[in-house]
Amino acid sequence: MLNVLTSLVAVLAVTVATVFAFHKLRLPTVIGFLAVGVAMGPHGFSVIGHGAELEILAEIGIVLLLFSIGLEFSFERFLEVKGLVVTGGLLQVFLTALVVTAAGVHLGFPLRISFFFGMLASLSSTAIVLKILSDRDELSALHGRLAVGTLLLQDIIAVPMMLSVPVLGETDAFSFQVVALTLGKAVLAVALIFTAARFVVPWLLHQVARLRNQEIFVLFVLLICLGTAWLAFQSGISLALGAFVAGLLISDSEYSHQVIADIHPLRDSFAGIFFISIGMQVEIDFVGEELALVAGAWLLLVLIKGGLVTAIFSFLQRSFRLGLLLGLALAQVGEFSLILARMGGAFDLLSPDQEQLFLATSILSMLATPLLILAGGRLGFALHRGDGAQGPSAGDVTGHVLIVGYGLNGQNLARVLREVDIPHRILDLNPQVGRRVPDVGEAIHFGDATRPSVLAGMGVAQARVLVVAISDPMATSRIVWHARRLNPDIYILVRTRYVAEIPRLTRLGANEVIPEEFETSVEIFARVLQEYHVPRNVISLQVELVRREGYSMLRGLRLEGKSLARFNQFLTGATADTFLVQPDAPGADYTIGELKEHFQGRTSVLALVREGVSVESPPMDYRLRPDDILVLLGSHADLDRAVQLLTAPEEPDTGLPEP
């Protein structure tokens, strides 16, 4: 027991330092866990052994990892790009498995072993890719959404792969008929578990949530996770697959967000142990002796898998840049592949040397992913430089608005321009946009706006305004740069998520950059100032000042010129506001004299409007009626009291809200 505790303390100490360092470097912590395992394992510095206790913790890590992946599986995100993902993702998995299987058979491996190699190579890392794309703020970009959808599809396909491992391990009984029969039995068992839990789990979750006890809720979630995994194991299915099914059961529940928040700390801790245990299995001596073989296997993986993904999505999207981004982003081995490899080792599908080669190649592919994603963006743009291909044609137009990106912002802008009869053209890289948007008479052109020929074909040289409303920071920068050189006089307005993008986009040629990050803050402080009865023209002036100064005040920088120092005068001085006298309000039948007495003479009644007729300085005996409008002058505190006096009290809500 003491040895286990010593190992855990050593693992936690080094892991905390590694996670801190990788967080600072903005790299996925999964890579750090693998590196810790390699360094501290029995084949590295031998800080920790490879005991059975650590294996048990690693198995718990697998269960919690796949449970959380199931929880975070979003059918909505998947359906956003379902057409491209289903076609491209299925082609990627099938062709990768087919090419690797054929290569394995050609090299003399049995069909079942070669097919297992193909399964291992076809899956990518959800955790690493999502982390990198999130840090680069590219999850909302088209290539980010396609990557997420493809990864989710791979997670689904991994389920039958996991079911097929025991069958592939049966040397004498292997055949595709046996595989199909075994898969059918396993799918039936999963369906029975799914059906039973589908009706029982939501009801139980609701009952537990009504207790409003977080400890019981977390324990019950763990019971669902581990209990479903155990039931799956008893049915002849792996623990990991059972946990994934359990996560799917809760993902559509209204409690899924709370479950994710509660399970994440445990998931990260135990999943870290799992990845460390994977790293511990790597024999450094083997890697040193076979370094050329490991590097060659990784290069072959990138060429086969990355090349297939690039070719498939370049063809579907008609954009080599987008295909290359996806190809290099998905050209690594995933978490499910590591789990499959561990299962395959238990069924003699991998020899010790093959397992070592696979683990070393996997870790190298994960370590190289951030560099490949960075290279993919730069290489894609470099290959487009000087592109003379003919782009789409928007016809013979001039003085129009060119909208790049037909998401929510692009649709709203186009709707307004259409209403006021301003000529405009729409350009989007997603070919499914035209099918998804209702027919409103818009001509939506398909093309990659980062290519100068595409912008030229859309008439950017004759356009008056360019609006860039896409969620791809790197592509946005390229579009602004090219547009400014094609039309020095065009007015360029850009939407971005973060205010840090403003200086760079302005240098590249944007006239106006609207960051979502601070526009929300502007709206919030404007609403708060309205609540304190600051005059609307003063609020508008300050909003305009904040925007004109590049949101410097909200970034913690000193404003040049005007500042917000005068706000204190408005907040402490007198101001005027209008109030509607509501029925059943405490002061609904007051006279003007009683109203002034209530405010002790500190508030003046400037006017009263009744049925559209204005009465200036109404007399003291003038009695209020419901629906009268009062114009009051006074301090902010007195006007706040006027709201309470002239507003009907809300009826108490006796019903208990659902948790």
Secondary structure as GFF3:
##gff-version 3
##sequence-region A 1 659
A	DSSP	alpha_helix	2	24	.	.	.	ID=ss1
A	DSSP	alpha_helix	29	40	.	.	.	ID=ss2
A	DSSP	alpha_helix	52	71	.	.	.	ID=ss3
A	DSSP	alpha_helix	75	80	.	.	.	ID=ss4
A	DSSP	alpha_helix	82	106	.	.	.	ID=ss5
A	DSSP	alpha_helix	111	122	.	.	.	ID=ss6
A	DSSP	alpha_helix	126	135	.	.	.	ID=ss7
A	DSSP	alpha_helix	142	168	.	.	.	ID=ss8
A	DSSP	alpha_helix	176	210	.	.	.	ID=ss9
A	DSSP	alpha_helix	214	234	.	.	.	ID=ss10
A	DSSP	alpha_helix	239	251	.	.	.	ID=ss11
A	DSSP	alpha_helix	256	280	.	.	.	ID=ss12
A	DSSP	alpha_helix	284	289	.	.	.	ID=ss13
A	DSSP	alpha_helix	291	301	.	.	.	ID=ss14
A	DSSP	pi_helix	302	306	.	.	.	ID=ss15
A	DSSP	alpha_helix	307	317	.	.	.	ID=ss16
A	DSSP	alpha_helix	320	329	.	.	.	ID=ss17
A	DSSP	alpha_helix	335	346	.	.	.	ID=ss18
A	DSSP	alpha_helix	352	384	.	.	.	ID=ss19
A	DSSP	beta_strand	401	404	.	.	.	ID=ss20
A	DSSP	alpha_helix	408	419	.	.	.	ID=ss21
A	DSSP	beta_strand	424	428	.	.	.	ID=ss22
A	DSSP	alpha_helix	433	436	.	.	.	ID=ss23
A	DSSP	beta_strand	444	446	.	.	.	ID=ss24
A	DSSP	alpha_helix	452	457	.	.	.	ID=ss25
A	DSSP	beta_strand	465	468	.	.	.	ID=ss26
A	DSSP	alpha_helix	473	486	.	.	.	ID=ss27
A	DSSP	beta_strand	491	496	.	.	.	ID=ss28
A	DSSP	three_ten_helix	499	501	.	.	.	ID=ss29
A	DSSP	alpha_helix	502	508	.	.	.	ID=ss30
A	DSSP	beta_strand	512	515	.	.	.	ID=ss31
A	DSSP	alpha_helix	516	531	.	.	.	ID=ss32
A	DSSP	alpha_helix	536	548	.	.	.	ID=ss33
A	DSSP	alpha_helix	567	572	.	.	.	ID=ss34
A	DSSP	beta_strand	574	580	.	.	.	ID=ss35
A	DSSP	alpha_helix	592	598	.	.	.	ID=ss36
A	DSSP	beta_strand	604	610	.	.	.	ID=ss37
A	DSSP	beta_strand	613	616	.	.	.	ID=ss38
A	DSSP	beta_strand	629	635	.	.	.	ID=ss39
A	DSSP	alpha_helix	636	646	.	.	.	ID=ss40
###
